[in-house]
């Protein structure tokens, strides 16, 4: 629970009608966003959608032109010092000194935050242990792997035990192993009750980590909800069939019925499956009776990739999806 004098605030972040321009470019166009305390909230969007601008405003690094924004119950414009005492920030680029060791870096951050030499050392040891870096504390950071560096960056952002943590595309440029290491660290923080605002272009990252997701495009939120709710917005379950003989693709498509789509290169058919397992049973039986051999058959939910393309891609699909967007 986020607290301030005189009461409690269950919403850790509140953004109402925030605008920001860079010259003639409109970066934020009346953006609204609410993040509940103790949750991970993903902000998903294409390049230039306004994700980093939101983080910079909420972390008091940038002043907005209009609207209201609060973090931990404090106004980011008029109570910036109070906000800074309660937040941590992990940006897109490494903030640690590569010539120093991990422990030296964390001690330096502690001293910069006025912890004092003894407390800074204790806190450094706590964070190195927490993020699985205790045995690398004296090794120069330039010798760390990408995932280790990012975990150290994350540890540095937590030096003052913040109530709210901003992660701005934290795994950009990392290989799958490094990304998994950061994900594990973020899950650990969320389990401990830290409120996390995560911006990302990786759809799987939002799906894996976020309790709720806001899709941002053109400087405003165009859809919001749980990952399952967003997936439901672009259609229900589908059944996918890969046929062994490409020459039977058209025959199989007729069996799947109205709404079936085909990818000839992959010998893949996809069709709506509103009744899931019944659709699977019908399809298997129909293919067997028609003598059509399938290499693979599966029922699946829509992916966040499909949500992302439906909401932010060109054409009428954007407006249709926006009209359907209802926050949960």
N, C-alpha and C positions, 0 to 999 in steps of 0.2 A: 504493500500500500504506500502510495506517495503521500508524504505529510508536509504540512506547513503550519505556521502559527494560526491557531484558531479553528483547526479542523483537519479533515482528511480529504484527499483528492484521489479518486479512483482512476481518473484518466491522467496518465503520465505525460501525454503530449496532446495538445489541442491546437489545431490550425484552422482558422476561419477566414475565408475569402482573401487569402494572401496573394498579393501581386508583386512582381519584380520584373523590371526591364533593364536590359543592357543596351543603351542607346535606343535604336528603333526595334530591337529584338525583344519580344515578350517571352521571358523565361518562365514565369508563373502567371497564370491567368485566372485568379480567383480560386486558388487551390484550397480544398477542405480536407482535413485529415484528423482522425482521433485514434489514439493508441492507448489501450487499457494498460494499467500498471501490471508489471510482472509477466508480460507477454512478449512474444517475438512477432513484430509486424513487418512484413515485407513490402517494399515499394519497387514495383516492376515496371519497366518501360524501356523504349528504344533510346539510343543516343540522342541527346538534346531534348529529352522529354521534360527535364526539370528536376531529376532525382538529386543530383549533387547540389543544386541551388537550394533545395529544401533543407538538406543536411547543413549546409553552410549557414543558413538563416537560423535554424534551430540551435546550432552550436555557437551562436553569436559572432560568427566570423563575417557575416554579411547582413546589412540592414535591408529589410523589405520596404517596398514603396507604399503598401497599403494592406489593410487587413489586420488580424490579430494572431499572435502565436505565443503559446505558453509551454514551458517545460517544467515538470515537477511542481506545477502551481504558480510559477513565476513568469512574468512577461519577459520575452527575450529582448525587447527593446529597452524597457524602462528598469528592468531588474536583472541586467545582464550578468553582473557579478554573482548574484545568487544562483543563476542558472549554471554558470561555469563551475561553481563549487559542487554541483550535483551531477555533472555529466562526464563521460569519457568519449573520445573520438578516435576511431581508426579510419584514416583516409585511404585513398587509392594508392598512395606512394609511401614507401617505408620512411619512418621517422627516426629510426635508430641509427647510431654511429657504427659503421661497419668495422672500424679499426679497434673499437672497444669490445670487451667481452660482454656476454649477456647480463651478468650481474652488475658490471660497471654501468651499463646503459640504464638499468632499472634504478640503481642507486642515484644516478644523475637525475633521472626524472623525479625521483623522490625528493631530492634536495631542491629542485626547481619548484616543487610544490610545497616547500617549507616544512617537510616532515622532520628535518633534523637528521644528523648523520646516523645515529643509532637506529631510529625508527625506519629510515630509508633502507638500511641494510637488512633489517628484519623483514620488511615488506618485500624487498627484492627476493630474498630466500623463499618466502611464502609463495610468490608468484612463479618463480622458477620451478618449484615443486609441483604447483598446481597444473602447470602447462607442460609437464614432462620434460623440462629443460634443466633439471638440477645438475645432471652430470656434464652439462655443456656450459656452465656459468662462466668459466674462465676462458673459454675458447673465443677467439675473435669472430664477430658476427659474419665477416666476409667468408668464413669457412662453413657457415650454416647452409642447409638446404633451403629452398624456397619456402617450404611449409614451416620449417623451424623459425625462419625470419619473421614470417607472418604471425606465428604464435607469440614470438617475442614482442612484436608490435602490439598485439592484442593485450599482452601482459602489461605493457607500458601504459596503455589506455586505461588500465584498471588500478593504477598506482594509488589513487585516492578513494578506492571502493565506491565508484559512482552509482547513483540510483538509476540513471538512464545512460545507455551506451549506444552511440551511433556508429554503425558499420557501413561505410560507403564502398560498395563493390569490393569486399575484403579478399576475395579469392581470384581477382583478375590476374591472369598470367601464370597461375599455378597449375602444375600437372595434377592429374586425378589423385595421386597420393597426398600431395600438399593440400589440395582442396578438402579431402576427407579429414585431414588433421585439424584444419580450421573448423570444419563442421562439428567435429567432436568437442572442441573447445567451446563453441557457441552453445551447443546443447547443454554442456555442463553449467555455463553461466545462466542459461534460461531456467534450468532446474533449481538453481539457487535463488531465483526470484528477481534477477536483474531484468529491467525493461530494455528491450533491444529493438531499435529501428534499423532494418537491414535494407539497403538498396542493392540491386543486383540486375544483371542482364542474363544470368544463368537461371533458366526456368526450373531446372531440377533443384537448384539451391533453394529457391523460394518454396518449392513443393516440400522439400525435406525439412526445412527449419521453421517456416512461418506459421503461426496460429491463424493469422489473417493476412490477406494480401490486398494492396491497393494497386491497381493498374493505372499508370500515369501516362498521358500523351498530350502534347500541346500545352503543357503547363497546368493541367488540371486532372483530377481523378475521374476516370471514365467508368470504372467499375471497382467494386470492393466486396470482399467476402472471404469465406474459407476457400481453400483450394478446391474442395469438392463442389462448393456452390458455383465457383467460377467455371469449372469444367462442365457443370450441368447447363450453364448458359449457352453453350455452343452445341448442345444436343445431348441426347441420352447415350446409353451404351451402344456399342457397335460390335458386329461380329466380323472378324477378318479371316479370309480363307486364301491359302496359297495352293494353287492347283499344280499338279506335277506336269501336266501336258498343256502348254500354252495354247494349243489348238482347241482346247475345250473351255477356254476362258468365257467365251460368249454364252455357251450352254450353261455354265455354272452361274453366270450373272443372271440369266433368266430364272433360275431356280431360287436365287436369293430375293428376287422380286424388286418392287419399286424402291428407288433410293439407293440402289447398289452402284458403287463406283469401281472402276477398274484401273489398275496400274499394270499395263502389259509387260513392261520391262521386268517387273518383279513377279509377274504371274499372280498378282494380289487383287483380291476382291474385298470390298468393305461395304457393309450394309447395316441399317438401323436394327437394333436388337432390343426392343422395349421390354421384352419379357425374359431377357438374359438366357437362363438355362433351357427354357422351352425352345427358344430360337436356336440354341446350339444343338439340341436333340433333333429338331426338325431338319436343320441343315445337314447334319451327318447322315440322317436317314435318306434325305432326298439325293444327296451326292452318291450314296451307295446304290440306290435304285437306278440312277442314271448311268452308273458305271464310270463316274468321274472320281479319280484318285486325288486326294488332298495330301500335300506334304505337311501342312500345319493348319489348325483351326483354333481360334481363340476369341473369347469375348473380352472386351476391354472398355474402360472408361475413356473419354476424351482426355488428351494430355494438355498440360499447361502451354505447350508449344502451339497447339491448335487454338487455345483461348487467346494467346498473345497475338497470333496472326489474325484472328477474327476481329479483335478489338483495335489493333493498331495498324493493320494492313490497309491498303488503298481500296476504295470501292464502296458499294452499298452495304457490304457486310459490316463495316464499322458502325454506321448509323443504326443498323438493325440490332447489333449487339448492344449498343449504348442504350437503345430503347428498352432492351430486356433487362439491363443491369439494375438489380435491386439489392441493396445491402442487406446482409443477414443480421 
